[in-house]
Amino acid sequence: MITCKRSKFTISPRVTYLNCAYMAPLLKSVEKAGIRGLRRKRNPAEISAEDFFTDSALLRREFAKLIDTAEPSRIAIIPSVSYGMATIARNLSLHAGEEMIVVAEQFPSNYYSWENLCRESGATLKVIQPPETTLSRGKIWNERILDAIGAKTRAVAIGNVHWADGTRFLLDRIRQRTREVGALLIVDGSQSVGALPLSVNEIQPDALVCAGYKWLMGPYALALAYYGPHFDDGKPIEESWINRQDSQNFSQLVIYNTNYQQGAGRYEVGEHSNFILVPMLLKAIQQLNRWGVGNIQQYCSAISKNAILTLQETGFPIEEEDYRAGHLFGVRFRGDKSQKIKEGLEKSRINVSYRGDAIRVSPNVYNREEDLSRLVKVLLR
């Protein structure tokens, strides 16, 4: 297991930051990569035609390694999760009488595209609610999802973990069920990829979209997507010069090419060769690959274990271990205590998020067990 990596970040010692699900702090190495990119733009004469493609290709390879796929050509560089989902929606044919499945209180970027698509096509958007009980909540919720997938299901769009409280959805079982009925599996990996192992080779989702500024520890305004064979001949959102074959040959760009780049290249955003953001995200994912995502998950689980047990024993409902991620979990509270809790945490300079009736706690490798103990003391107080 890895040890605490706080020295690799610039985090104020006066703040207990347990909020990576909101936004990850930048690694010092990632910050330096961004500064180098900014300075590089001072002298564009030093930026060659090859430079538009080199770092992008490296980024696709590193992300492919992170998600365990041997096909970097299926990785697209995009600006956001909503962009990636809109691309999928454009290439997903739905008809009246068919159904699309999401879970309750899913992040809006993985909801609005499906709501619009179902409304326009006459299909039904099925929203699977969690049980009202806190006992076996994750288990029952997963069972409800599996039961909802049937002959009318065209696609399931879901996260690996719920963004609000860390409830873990068992993608292997959901994938098996979608195969049985011929439905697509679309995964939002924004709150899992980079901290929780996810193997594209094993799960074989039809699409996986992931924001870059959370658990991938990269900059804002950059995301990555994996598109499986179902989308090989799809229609992109925009028609960019760089997404066409032979775009590397700048002198021949006026000879228009009707063919797209191989694989998911057709779906990349225009100007994706960002000379500042791409090197930053590349540096971040290289570091994640060196640490190992499994090690990161193990570390987060280890430093949170005692805090979770203490809170559970004192009456704070937290999801059971089999249906909870180690890097992101919700601490629920009963009664009208939310304002007092929020004031106490803010006074103690403990940074978390508040989602519904839960405090969302999301540590990472820069945290120590003492950070979780500090949280527990304030909640018990």
C-alpha positions as CSV (number, residue, x, y, z in Angstrom):
1,M,0.0,0.0,0.0
2,I,1.2,3.5,-0.7
3,T,1.9,6.1,2.0
4,C,0.6,9.6,2.4
5,K,1.5,11.8,-0.6
6,R,0.7,15.2,0.9
7,S,4.2,16.6,0.2
8,K,3.4,16.3,-3.6
9,F,0.6,18.9,-3.2
10,T,0.4,22.5,-2.0
11,I,-2.4,22.3,0.5
12,S,-2.8,24.8,3.4
13,P,-2.1,23.1,6.7
14,R,-4.9,25.2,8.2
15,V,-7.5,23.4,6.2
16,T,-8.6,19.8,6.4
17,Y,-9.6,19.1,2.8
18,L,-11.9,16.1,2.5
19,N,-13.5,17.2,-0.7
20,C,-11.8,15.6,-3.7
21,A,-15.3,14.7,-5.2
22,Y,-15.8,18.5,-5.5
23,M,-12.4,19.3,-7.0
24,A,-8.9,17.8,-6.6
25,P,-6.0,20.0,-5.6
26,L,-3.3,20.1,-8.2
27,L,-0.1,18.1,-7.8
28,K,3.0,20.3,-7.8
29,S,4.1,18.5,-10.9
30,V,0.8,19.2,-12.7
31,E,1.0,22.9,-11.7
32,K,4.5,23.0,-13.2
33,A,3.3,21.4,-16.4
34,G,0.7,24.1,-16.8
35,I,3.2,26.9,-16.2
36,R,5.5,25.3,-18.8
37,G,2.6,25.2,-21.3
38,L,1.7,28.8,-20.6
39,R,5.3,30.0,-21.1
40,R,5.5,27.9,-24.3
41,K,2.7,29.8,-25.8
42,R,4.8,33.0,-25.5
43,N,6.7,31.9,-28.6
44,P,4.4,30.1,-31.0
45,A,7.2,29.8,-33.6
46,E,8.5,27.0,-31.3
47,I,5.3,25.0,-31.6
48,S,5.5,22.6,-34.5
49,A,2.7,20.9,-36.4
50,E,3.7,17.6,-34.7
51,D,3.1,19.2,-31.3
52,F,-0.6,19.4,-32.1
53,F,-0.7,15.6,-31.9
54,T,2.2,14.4,-29.6
55,D,0.9,15.1,-26.1
56,S,-2.7,14.2,-27.1
57,A,-1.5,10.7,-28.2
58,L,0.4,10.3,-25.0
59,L,-2.7,11.3,-23.0
60,R,-4.9,8.8,-24.7
61,R,-2.3,6.0,-24.0
62,E,-2.0,6.9,-20.3
63,F,-5.8,7.0,-19.9
64,A,-6.2,3.7,-21.7
65,K,-3.7,2.2,-19.3
66,L,-5.6,3.7,-16.3
67,I,-8.9,2.1,-17.4
68,D,-7.4,-1.1,-18.7
69,T,-8.0,-1.1,-22.4
70,A,-5.5,-1.9,-25.1
71,E,-7.2,0.5,-27.6
72,P,-6.1,4.1,-27.0
73,S,-7.7,5.0,-30.4
74,R,-11.1,4.6,-28.6
75,I,-10.2,7.5,-26.2
76,A,-11.5,11.0,-27.1
77,I,-10.3,14.2,-25.6
78,I,-13.4,16.4,-24.8
79,P,-14.2,19.5,-22.7
80,S,-16.7,18.1,-20.3
81,V,-18.9,15.1,-19.3
82,S,-22.0,16.9,-20.7
83,Y,-20.2,17.1,-24.1
84,G,-19.4,13.4,-24.0
85,M,-23.0,12.5,-23.0
86,A,-24.4,14.7,-25.8
87,T,-22.2,12.9,-28.3
88,I,-23.7,9.6,-27.1
89,A,-27.2,10.9,-27.2
90,R,-26.7,12.1,-30.8
91,N,-25.8,8.5,-31.7
92,L,-28.4,6.7,-29.7
93,S,-31.6,5.8,-31.5
94,L,-34.7,5.7,-29.2
95,H,-38.3,5.1,-30.1
96,A,-41.6,5.3,-28.4
97,G,-42.2,2.3,-26.2
98,E,-38.5,1.9,-25.4
99,E,-36.9,2.8,-22.1
100,M,-33.8,4.4,-20.8
101,I,-32.7,3.8,-17.2
102,V,-30.9,6.2,-14.8
103,V,-30.7,6.4,-11.0
104,A,-32.3,9.0,-8.7
105,E,-30.4,12.2,-8.1
106,Q,-27.8,11.4,-10.7
107,F,-25.5,14.2,-11.6
108,P,-27.2,16.6,-14.1
109,S,-24.6,16.1,-16.8
110,N,-25.6,12.5,-16.9
111,Y,-29.3,13.2,-16.9
112,Y,-30.4,16.1,-19.1
113,S,-29.2,14.5,-22.3
114,W,-31.4,11.5,-21.6
115,E,-34.3,13.5,-20.5
116,N,-34.3,15.5,-23.7
117,L,-33.7,12.4,-25.9
118,C,-36.6,10.5,-24.3
119,R,-38.9,13.5,-24.5
120,E,-38.1,14.0,-28.2
121,S,-38.4,10.3,-29.1
122,G,-41.4,9.4,-27.0
123,A,-39.3,6.9,-25.0
124,T,-39.6,6.5,-21.3
125,L,-36.9,7.6,-18.9
126,K,-37.0,5.3,-15.8
127,V,-35.5,6.8,-12.7
128,I,-34.7,4.1,-10.1
129,Q,-35.2,5.4,-6.6
130,P,-33.2,4.2,-3.6
131,P,-35.1,2.5,-0.7
132,E,-36.1,4.8,2.2
133,T,-34.4,2.6,4.7
134,T,-30.7,3.0,5.6
135,L,-30.4,-0.8,6.3
136,S,-29.0,-2.6,3.2
137,R,-29.7,0.6,1.2
138,G,-27.1,0.0,-1.5
139,K,-27.9,-3.7,-1.9
140,I,-31.6,-3.0,-2.4
141,W,-30.9,-0.1,-4.8
142,N,-28.7,-2.3,-6.9
143,E,-31.4,-5.0,-7.0
144,R,-34.0,-2.4,-8.1
145,I,-31.7,-1.4,-11.0
146,L,-31.2,-5.0,-12.1
147,D,-35.0,-5.7,-11.8
148,A,-35.8,-2.6,-13.9
149,I,-33.7,-3.7,-16.9
150,G,-36.0,-5.6,-19.3
151,A,-36.9,-6.2,-22.9
152,K,-37.8,-2.5,-23.4
153,T,-34.5,-1.2,-22.1
154,R,-32.4,0.5,-24.7
155,A,-29.7,1.9,-22.5
156,V,-28.6,2.3,-18.8
157,A,-26.7,5.5,-17.9
158,I,-25.1,5.3,-14.5
159,G,-22.0,6.1,-12.4
160,N,-19.8,3.6,-10.9
161,V,-20.5,5.3,-7.6
162,H,-23.2,7.8,-6.8
163,W,-21.8,11.3,-6.8
164,A,-23.8,12.4,-3.7
165,D,-23.1,9.7,-1.2
166,G,-20.7,7.2,-2.7
167,T,-23.2,4.3,-3.1
168,R,-21.4,1.7,-5.3
169,F,-23.2,0.3,-8.3
170,L,-22.1,-3.1,-9.3
171,L,-21.2,-2.6,-13.0
172,D,-20.3,-6.2,-13.7
173,R,-23.8,-7.4,-12.8
174,I,-25.5,-4.5,-14.6
175,R,-23.4,-5.1,-17.7
176,Q,-24.4,-8.8,-17.6
177,R,-28.1,-7.8,-17.4
178,T,-27.8,-5.3,-20.2
179,R,-26.2,-7.9,-22.5
180,E,-29.1,-10.2,-21.8
181,V,-31.6,-7.7,-23.2
182,G,-29.4,-6.1,-25.8
183,A,-29.1,-2.7,-24.0
184,L,-26.1,-0.3,-23.9
185,L,-24.2,0.5,-20.8
186,I,-23.1,4.1,-20.5
187,V,-20.9,4.9,-17.5
188,D,-20.1,8.3,-15.9
189,G,-16.7,7.6,-14.2
190,S,-16.1,11.1,-12.9
191,Q,-16.4,10.1,-9.3
192,S,-14.5,6.8,-9.5
193,V,-11.9,6.6,-12.3
194,G,-8.6,7.5,-10.8
195,A,-9.5,6.3,-7.3
196,L,-11.5,3.1,-7.8
197,P,-10.3,0.4,-10.2
198,L,-12.4,0.1,-13.3
199,S,-11.5,-2.3,-16.1
200,V,-12.9,-1.6,-19.5
201,N,-11.5,-4.9,-20.6
202,E,-13.7,-6.7,-18.0
203,I,-16.8,-4.6,-17.8
204,Q,-16.8,-3.7,-21.6
205,P,-19.1,-0.6,-21.3
206,D,-20.3,0.9,-24.5
207,A,-19.1,4.3,-23.4
208,L,-17.2,5.7,-20.4
209,V,-17.0,9.4,-19.8
210,C,-14.9,11.0,-17.1
211,A,-14.3,14.6,-15.9
212,G,-10.6,15.5,-15.6
213,Y,-10.6,17.8,-12.6
214,K,-11.7,15.4,-9.8
215,W,-10.1,12.0,-9.2
216,L,-8.0,12.3,-12.4
217,M,-6.3,15.2,-10.6
218,G,-6.2,17.3,-13.7
219,P,-7.3,20.8,-14.7
220,Y,-10.8,22.1,-15.1
221,A,-12.4,22.2,-18.6
222,L,-10.9,18.9,-19.9
223,A,-12.4,15.4,-19.8
224,L,-11.9,12.0,-21.4
225,A,-14.2,9.5,-23.0
226,Y,-14.0,5.9,-24.1
227,Y,-16.3,4.9,-27.0
228,G,-16.8,1.2,-27.8
229,P,-17.6,-0.4,-31.1
230,H,-21.2,0.6,-31.1
231,F,-20.1,4.2,-31.8
232,D,-17.5,3.5,-34.5
233,D,-19.5,5.0,-37.3
234,G,-21.4,7.7,-35.4
235,K,-21.9,11.4,-36.0
236,P,-19.8,13.9,-34.0
237,I,-21.2,17.1,-32.4
238,E,-18.8,19.3,-34.4
239,E,-16.8,19.0,-37.6
240,S,-13.3,19.9,-36.8
241,W,-10.3,19.9,-39.1
242,I,-8.2,17.9,-36.7
243,N,-10.8,15.1,-36.5
244,R,-10.3,14.2,-40.1
245,Q,-7.8,11.8,-41.6
246,D,-4.4,13.2,-42.7
247,S,-4.9,16.3,-40.6
248,Q,-1.3,16.0,-39.6
249,N,-0.4,17.3,-43.0
250,F,-1.0,21.1,-42.6
251,S,0.0,21.9,-46.1
252,Q,-2.9,19.7,-47.4
253,L,-5.7,20.9,-45.1
254,V,-7.5,22.6,-48.0
255,I,-7.8,19.2,-49.7
256,Y,-11.0,18.3,-47.8
257,N,-11.2,14.7,-46.5
258,T,-14.5,13.0,-46.0
259,N,-13.0,10.4,-43.6
260,Y,-12.7,10.8,-39.9
261,Q,-9.7,9.9,-37.7
262,Q,-9.6,6.3,-36.6
263,G,-11.7,5.1,-33.6
264,A,-13.1,7.8,-31.3
265,G,-11.0,10.5,-33.0
266,R,-14.1,11.8,-34.7
267,Y,-15.7,12.7,-31.4
268,E,-12.9,15.0,-30.0
269,V,-13.6,18.6,-29.4
270,G,-12.1,21.2,-31.7
271,E,-8.7,22.6,-30.5
272,H,-8.2,19.6,-28.2
273,S,-4.5,20.1,-28.7
274,N,-4.5,22.4,-25.7
275,F,-0.9,23.3,-25.0
276,I,-1.6,24.1,-21.3
277,L,-4.4,21.7,-20.2
278,V,-3.3,18.5,-22.1
279,P,0.2,18.4,-20.5
280,M,-1.4,19.0,-17.1
281,L,-3.8,16.1,-17.4
282,L,-1.2,13.9,-18.9
283,K,1.2,14.5,-16.0
284,A,-1.6,13.8,-13.5
285,I,-2.6,10.5,-15.1
286,Q,1.0,9.4,-15.4
287,Q,1.3,9.9,-11.6
288,L,-1.9,7.9,-11.0
289,N,-0.6,5.1,-13.1
290,R,2.7,5.1,-11.1
291,W,0.8,5.0,-7.8
292,G,-1.7,2.4,-9.0
293,V,-5.5,3.0,-8.7
294,G,-5.9,-0.1,-6.5
295,N,-3.3,1.2,-4.1
296,I,-5.1,4.6,-4.0
297,Q,-8.4,2.9,-3.1
298,Q,-6.8,0.7,-0.5
299,Y,-5.2,3.8,1.1
300,C,-8.4,5.8,1.2
301,S,-10.2,2.8,2.7
302,A,-7.6,2.4,5.4
303,I,-7.5,6.0,6.6
304,S,-11.3,6.1,6.7
305,K,-12.0,2.8,8.4
306,N,-11.9,3.8,12.0
307,A,-13.8,7.0,11.5
308,I,-16.6,5.2,9.7
309,L,-16.8,2.5,12.4
310,T,-17.0,5.2,15.1
311,L,-19.7,7.2,13.3
312,Q,-21.8,4.0,12.6
313,E,-21.5,3.0,16.3
314,T,-22.7,6.4,17.4
315,G,-25.8,6.5,15.2
316,F,-24.7,8.1,11.9
317,P,-26.0,5.9,9.0
318,I,-23.2,5.1,6.5
319,E,-23.6,2.6,3.7
320,E,-22.3,-0.9,4.3
321,E,-18.8,-1.7,3.0
322,D,-19.8,-3.9,0.1
323,Y,-21.8,-1.1,-1.4
324,R,-19.6,1.8,-0.5
325,A,-16.5,3.3,-2.1
326,G,-13.5,3.8,0.1
327,H,-12.7,7.2,-1.4
328,L,-16.2,8.7,-1.3
329,F,-18.9,8.1,1.3
330,G,-22.0,9.8,2.7
331,V,-22.5,10.4,6.4
332,R,-26.3,10.8,7.0
333,F,-27.8,12.6,9.9
334,R,-31.3,12.5,11.4
335,G,-33.3,15.5,12.5
336,D,-32.7,19.2,11.9
337,K,-29.0,19.2,12.6
338,S,-27.7,20.2,9.2
339,Q,-27.0,23.9,10.0
340,K,-25.3,23.1,13.3
341,I,-23.1,20.5,11.6
342,K,-22.2,22.8,8.8
343,E,-21.3,25.6,11.1
344,G,-19.2,23.3,13.2
345,L,-17.3,21.9,10.3
346,E,-16.7,25.4,8.8
347,K,-15.5,26.7,12.1
348,S,-13.0,23.9,12.4
349,R,-12.0,24.5,8.7
350,I,-13.0,21.0,7.6
351,N,-13.9,21.2,3.9
352,V,-16.6,18.6,2.8
353,S,-19.7,18.8,0.6
354,Y,-23.4,18.7,1.5
355,R,-25.7,16.7,-0.7
356,G,-29.3,16.3,0.5
357,D,-29.3,14.8,4.0
358,A,-25.7,13.6,3.7
359,I,-22.3,15.0,4.3
360,R,-20.2,13.8,1.3
361,V,-16.7,12.9,2.5
362,S,-14.1,12.3,-0.1
363,P,-10.4,11.8,1.0
364,N,-7.5,11.1,-1.2
365,V,-3.8,10.3,-0.9
366,Y,-2.9,13.8,0.5
367,N,-5.1,13.0,3.6
368,R,-4.1,11.2,6.8
369,E,-6.2,9.2,9.3
370,E,-6.0,12.3,11.6
371,D,-8.0,14.3,9.1
372,L,-10.9,11.8,9.4
373,S,-10.5,11.7,13.2
374,R,-10.9,15.5,13.2
375,L,-14.1,15.2,11.2
376,V,-15.5,12.6,13.7
377,K,-14.7,14.8,16.7
378,V,-16.7,17.7,15.2
379,L,-19.7,15.5,14.3
380,L,-19.8,13.9,17.7
381,R,-19.6,17.2,19.4
